[in-house]
Amino acid sequence: MMRSMFSGVSGLSAHQAKMDVIGNNVANVNTVGFKSGRVTFEEVFSQTLRGAGAPDSATGKGGTNPMQVGLGIGVGTVDTITTRGSVQRTDNPTDLSIDGDGFFVLQGGSGDTYRFTRAGNFGIDKLGNVVSGGGLNVMGWQSYVTNPDGSYAFDTEKPIEPINLYSDAANGNKRIIAARATANAVFSGNLDASKSVVTPGFAATMATNPTPQFTVPVSIYDKLGNVYKVNVNYYKTSSASTGTTWAWEVVPPSGMGVALSSSAPAGATTIAGAITTPASSFISGNVSFDADGKIVSTAANPQTQILTLTPNGAATGTGTFDVKLDFSQLSQFDADSSVKPQNIDGYPTGNLVTFNVGGDGIITGIYSNGKQQPLGMVALANFDNPAGLQKVGDNLYIPTTNSGDFKKAVKPGADGTGDLNPGTLEMSNVDLSKEFTDMIITQRGFQANSRIITTSDEMLQELVNLKR
């Protein structure tokens, strides 16, 4: 009877442990990235009253099974269920969830160990560091190169480092994007074939110039982001059954510190030096169209021209730069003139306004001048046995001997990890219906084991009562 009482005690203890895990699961039903636990039981050692006996073919005696009395139960495992939780949309740009396997990599400082989490409720501190709710740095890469197609490639073979959106050793100050000098100006659209032929005269007879038949304003930037607003005027200068010629002229505004140069490089039309008279600041060229209204290129009338600008260094602080004028996408039909600068590179300095995170983990800054540049890439970690990680509080894990080591960080979507889902958070994977069902079963198991103890006690009482 004492054995049955101790079995009941072990049952109470085991079911209480299970109830503790269930209670923790329910308590964390709304914890970001929480992984629920599960308790399994196992029987403890049994007392063998009689061992097994083998059958004897000689005597015809049959075999006997072992005779054992169990001594109760114990907690076999407390497992971590690593299934992915549901996704909650927050639209907060620093909230991230992982669409698949993997963990975010965090570190408290340069001498701290790496810790891992599924909770992507991150934020930005006043220095620009991307941090967890507990102030740990979110790790990743910040050094990148720009591919010919305009995409970005991060060197994920380098060691990971804390991500900072404002500055880093490789890129310097990321709160400002440097200006870029204009190098190409592509014009596209139509020139009205119904216009009459005029003789523009250009700079030499500026006073008698006719009004331009079409004017396109263009903003050109130098290396420091200084803007030069120029007009490109178009005049129809000749027309025949074989084709038509239009003249164009670039008119820099007065006072901008640029003017026509007297020493242009071969094949180039140049604006340079300092403005002396308005007449000297005009440059010009021609474009030709065939009888079908399509542009053609000749030695005298090429489809592209090189414009060399030499700003007044004393006023602007920068020097010469070239702009390629491309007229190859022009057409001439009987329709309204619609020429516009379709593709002009170059831009002024811009300030960081906001940022977004892509599914590939790249954090892209958006600047006041409309340009973008990467600020960093979030790193992920993966483990051979995620259920073997050890919880250390604050939604964090550390590796154990059974989880597998943290070998190297990878970019999202690589080596079995999932892509990132920005603006969302992974919710707890606790299933309340299952937890409440387990709670009922656990409660009944606890009650049953308590009855073992009370019944054993009553039997002991009867035994004591044999002596009156």
N, C-alpha and C positions, 0 to 999 in steps of 0.2 A: 504493500500500500504506500510505502514511502516513495517507491519508484514512480507510482502514478502521480503522487503529489509533486515530485520534482519535474515530471514531464509536463504537468500543468503549469508549473512556474516557468519552464522554458518556453512554453507556448505563449504565456502572457508577455514574456520579455520580447519574443520574436514579433508578435503582433503589435506590441507597442512601438518597436522599431519601424515596422511597416507604416504604422499610423503617423509616426514622426515624418517619414518621407512624404506621405500623402499630404500632410499638413503643410510641409514646405512647398510642395508642388502647387497647392491651392493658393498659398500666400503669394507665390510668384507668378500667378496667372497673367499679370499685366507687366511683368519685368521684361525689358527689351532683350531679345536674344537668349532668354533663359531656356535651358535644356532640362526637361523633367527627369526625375529619378524613378527607378523601379526596384522593388525588393523581391527577391526570390528566397524561398525557404529550402532547407535540406535537413534530413533527419540526422541526428547525432548518433554516436556510437551505441550499438545494441549489445546487451548482455547475452552471451551465448550460453544457453542452458544445456544444449546437447549438440554436438557436431553432426554433420551429415554422415550417413552410412552407405557404402556402396553395395549394390546387390551381389549375391554369391550364386553363381551359376551351378556350382557343384552341389550346394545344399538346397538350391531353389529358394533361398531367402531373398526377399525384396530389399531394395534400398530405402533409406530414410532421409528425409530432408533435415536441414539444421533447425534447431529449436532456439529462437532468439526472442528476447523481449526488448523493444525499443526504449530508449531513455529520454525521448523528447525531440525537440527540433531546435534548429539554430538558423541564424541569418546566413544564407548561402552567398548572395551577392547583393550589392546595391549598385545597379547599373545606371549609367547616364544615357538617356535616349537622345541620339544626335539627329533625329529627323528635323527637317527644316520647318520653322514656324511660318504662320501666315504673314503676309506683307501688309504693313499699314502705310498709307500715303500721307506724307507730311508736307511735301513741297518745300522743305527746308534744304537749301543746296548742300549743306554739310552733313545731312543725314544720308547714310549709305546702308544698303543691305546687299548680301551676296546671293546671287541667283544660282545656288549650287553649293558645292563643297568649298572649304577654305576658311581661313581666319584672318582678321586684321592683325597686324603686328604692331605692338605698342612697346614703348620704353620710357622709363621714368627719367633717365639722364644718361650721360655718356658712360657712366660706370655701372649702370643698372642692367639687370638681366632682361631678356625679351619676355614679354607676356602676350597672350593671344586672346582674342575676343570675337564673338559674333555680333556684339552690340555696336552698331555704327552710329550712335548718337554723338557725333563729334561737333566741335565748335572751333572758333578762332580766338586766340588770346590777343592781347594788345600789341604783342610783338609780331603777330602774323603767323604764329605756330598753329598747326592743326592739332588739336588735342582732344582727348577723351573727356568724359564728364569728370573723371578723377584727376585731370591734369597731366595724363601721360601723353607723350608725343606719338603721333601717328607716323609710322615709318614708310619710306618709299624712296624714289629717285628724283633728282632735280636736274641732272645733266642730260642734254639731248642734242640731237642734230636734226636739221630740216632736210627732208628728202626732196628730190627734184619735183615730185608731184605735189609738194606743199604739205605733206603729212609729216609727223614728227616721230622720231625713233629715240627711245630712251635706252641707255646702256644698262640693261638689267643684270649684267654680270658684275657690275660694281657693287660695293657694299651699300646697304640701305642706310638712310640717314633721316633725321626728323624733317618733315615737310614744312617749309615756311613759305607762305604766299607773298611775303613782302620782299625778301632778299635771301640770297644764298651765295656761297663762295663761287659757284660756277657762272651764275648769271648776274650777279650784282643786285642793283636795286630793281625789283620787279614791279614796284608801284608805278613806275613810269616806263612807257615803251618809247624807245628812241625814234627820232624822226628818220625818214628815209627819203633820199633825193629822188625826184621823178626821173626815170630813165626811159620810159616808153609812153607814148600818147597815140592811141589807136582811134581813128575817126571812122564812124560808120553812118550810113544813112543816104538820103537821096538829095541831089541837086536838081532844081526845077529846070527841065529842058525847055520850057516855054519862055524863059527869060531872054531878053534882048541882049545882043552883043554890045559890050561897052569897052572903052579903053581906060583902064584904071589909072595909069600913070604912076601909081605908087608914090614913093617918097620924093622922087625927083620933081614931080608937079603936084605936090600934096594939096595945094590950094585949089586945084581944078579937079581933084579926084571925085568921081561920082560916088554916090552913096553905095556902100557894099550891098550886094544883092542877097547876101546871107552872112550873118556873123555868129560865131561860136565862141563863147567865153570859156577860158581854160585856166585852171589854177595849177601852177607848177611850184613844187617845193624843192628847196636846196637841202644840203646835208644836215643843216641845223633845224630844219622845219620852217624857215622863213618862206612865206608864200609870195609868189609873183603872179598876179592876175593879168593875163594877156588875152587879147582877142585875136581870133583867126578869121579874117574876112575872105569871102569868096566872090569872084567876078567872072562872068562868062565873057571870054575874050575872042573866041573865034568859033565858027560853026560852018560845016560843009557836009556834003552827002557822005563823006567817008568818016566823019567823026567830029567831035567837039573838044575844045580846050577851055578849061577853067583855070584862072589864076587864083592863088591864095597868097595872103600876106599875114605875117605875124606882127602884131602891134603891141609892144610892151608899154605899159603905162609909164608916164613920166614920174620921176622921183623915186623909182625903184632901184636905181643904181646899176642898171644894165643897159647896154646900147650896142649898135652894130660894130663889129670888129673889122679892122682893115686887113687883118691877117688870118683868114679862115683856113683851116686844114683842108686838104684836097677832098673834094666831094661833099663839103659841108657848108651849111649856111650858118652864120654865127651872130650871136648877140654877145657883146662883151664890153669891158671898159666902163666908162662913166658917161652918162647922157650929156651931150653938148647941145645938140639941136634936135628937135623932134624929127626932122627929116632923116637924120642918120640912124634912127632907131627902127626903121621899117626893114623887114626882110621878106623875101617873096620866092615863089616857085610856081610851077604849073602842073596840072594833072590832065591827062587826056582820056577821052572816052571814044569807043568805036561807034559804029552806026546802030548797034544794038543796045547802046547805053551802058555797056560794061567798060570798066576802067582798063586801060592798057598802060604798059610801062615802056618808055623809050629812054634813050640815053639823055635826051634833053629834058624829058619830063618823067623822072623816076617816081615810083609810088611811095618811096620813103625818102626822108631827108634827115640829116643830123643837125640838131640845133645845139650849139655850144654856148652855154651861159656862164659868164664870169661876173658874179656879183661884186659890188663895191665892198671889198674886204673890210675897210675901215668902218663901214656902216653895218655890215651883216656878220662879220667874223668868220666867213667861210670863203671857199674858192670855187674854181671852175668845175662844172659838171655838164654832161651831155644828155640831151633828150632826143630820142628817135621819134620823129613824126611819121606815122604810118597812115597813108590814105588809100590803102589797097582794098578797103571794104566799102568804098563809095560807089554809088551808081548814079545814072542820069536818066530820069524818065519824066514824062509830063505829069508831075505830081508835086505837091508842096515840098519845098526844101525841108529836110529833117535831119541834117547832119548834127551829130553830137559826139562828144568824147566818150566812146563806149568803154574803153579800158585804159585808165591812166593810173599808173602806179605812183608811188611816192605819197607821203602823208606827214602831217606835223606830229609833234610830240603828243602823247596821250597819257592820261592818268587812269589808273585801275579803278573801274567802276563796280564791276561785279565779276563773278566767275561761275563756271559750271563744271560738273564732273561727268565724264563719259563712261559708258559701260566698260571701256578698256582701262579705266582707272586714271586717265589723263585729266588733270585739273587745268582748265583753259581759262585764262584771264581775258576779260572783255574791257576794252579801254575807251576813253571818251572820244577818241578819233575814229572809232568804229573798227579798229584793228583788234586782233586776238593774238595771244602767244601762250604756250604752255607754262604752267607754274610748277608742275610736279606730276608724279605718277604714284598712286597708292599701291603698296605692295601687299601681297597675300602670302599666307603660309598654308601648307597642307601636311597632313600626318598620315602615316600608315594605318593607325588605329585611333581615330579621334575620340572614341569612347574611353580610351586609356588616359586622356589628359586629366590633370588634377585641378579641381576648382580651388581658387584662392580668394574668392570674394570679389565684389565689385564687377561681376560678370567676366572675370578674367580666369585664364587657365595657364598652367605651366606644363611642360612635357614631363613624362615619367619614363621609366625603363620599358613600359609596355605600350606607350603611345607611339614610339619612334622619335628620333631626334629631329630637331629643326635644322635641316641641312642648309637651305638657302631660300630666300624669298623669290617669288615669281610674280609676273604681271597677271592681272585678272584674266581668266579664260585660258591660262596655260597650266600644263602639268596637272590636269584634273580639277582645277579650281573653277568656280563659276564667274560669270561676268558680274559687274556691279550694277545695282539698280538705284540710281541717285534719287534723292527726294523721298525715300521710303525707309522704313525701319522693319527689321524682322521681329515679329512678336514672339511671345513665349509659345512653345509647342505643347503646353499643358492642355489636355483634353478634359474639360470639367466633367462631362458625362461619365467618362471612364473613371476619373478620380472619385466621384461620388459613389459610383458602383463599387469600386474597390474599398471605399470607406465603409460601406454597409457590410461587405464581406469580411473586412478586417474586424469590424465591431462584433459581428456574430462569432468570428473565430476567437476573439478575446473573451466573449461571454462564455463560449463553450469550454474554454480552458479554465475559466474561473469556476465553472461547475465541476470540473475534475477535482479541483482543490476542495471545494465545499463537500463534494460527495466522499472524497477520500477522508476528509475530516470526520464526517458522520460515521463512516465505517470504523475509523479509529476510536470514535466515541463508543460505538457498540462493542469494540474489542475491550476497551477499558471497563465497560459495564459488565463484562463477564465476571469480574470480581466485585461482588457487592458487599 
